[in-house]
Amino acid sequence: MSARIVLATRNTHKVGELRRILADAQLDVEVLDLAAYPDVPDVPETGVTFAENALLKAHAVARATGLPAVADDSGLCVDVLGGAPGVFSARWAGRHGDDLANLDLLLAQLSDVGEDHRGAHFACAAVLALPDGTDRVAEGRMHGRLIREALGANGFGYDPIFVPDGERRTSAQLTPAEKDAISHRGVAFRALVGHVRELV
């Protein structure tokens, strides 16, 4: 019987990403998400860093389910905005998870910013927490620049306006495998693989 871990999200894109990364590492781990635990409440993201928010979520879900839990917090950090939206990326326009409104607001805020100053990076902190309170933290980044209109349908969030360094396509135009190989979340999740391996 394979080991089980819970990914502290209801975002199916993130679940697919972690499943692919663990499968590539040839780990026999069943990844559940919070849809399997409807009684587990959403954890307020009250931290001011990605790591703080990921730690809050991972520990809360590990305690609630009695299983090892993986959580991540990630966002887009825009150079000319001093690193914003950062930890507020998912609720930049005021309502959590309204990708289109967040993207439209950011494009409006950057409308008069020249091409030389549209640098940005995605950042991710991922945490593996055990029910006994121990944890491991890993972080990843993906650097690039922001374009002026959304392109591509494969991604979510700010992916359609973010072109990774070395690419001409946006993150939303990459295949899932191409994005996993370079993405901030892919880097952070892969850095946790060794810790997951210890569990199984």
Steps between C-alpha positions, in 0.01 A plus 500: 500500500641837399567774751254785508558872533255787486565806288345793686310643206183473296688615190501209254791654303727477806390143574584392147839670523597322824374164371711535182812598696467208745431261211811626318696428818352148493342541842198285578304768683128566480437876495166605644370854511255679724207386287550167680465681833206739465482555878849651514448878503698739285805625686528881514820615328603754762875475442699776334732261315433205272674266748287618794178436307614159376599398855160608637314296239718188514493469879125565523421236237743244647334542842149483356556191283766311695697462175816667371397820325660708229404865461636776287457871476610675188454820312626748250757760606527796263824700511352848444232432761759424767419128495121538499253340466710234680307320772188689389516364144185287526296788638665800333171628359318447832336160465702183554554291189351736239778438249358722227441799728848464653663482158302795362586717801870420475508575127329833566752586771787426260346660191751788489806292599754458219627167371834538680330516839250213483716245682332268750534161662271236636596382849383191685553358846395138544476321834474135598354474851444185705223455756766501777585862415828450312536669165725568203496819290616539139491803276512564127499792258436554130623828351361669192312802373142613458334562165203728432227251407407150607617214277445126544246276667710239684577693816312683770543814705753735342646234266348654183700826539830352630780404261773299678864589436625319190148457361294680238179340621304583813470250783144437379631398156739237639401136531453375858831310477685806370360716777572240772866495392556871566218628719544639848259238636671222306837601649357516853301176471803313357707626792251328732521167316791378713303570817194320360726206408607474865135458595434212261 
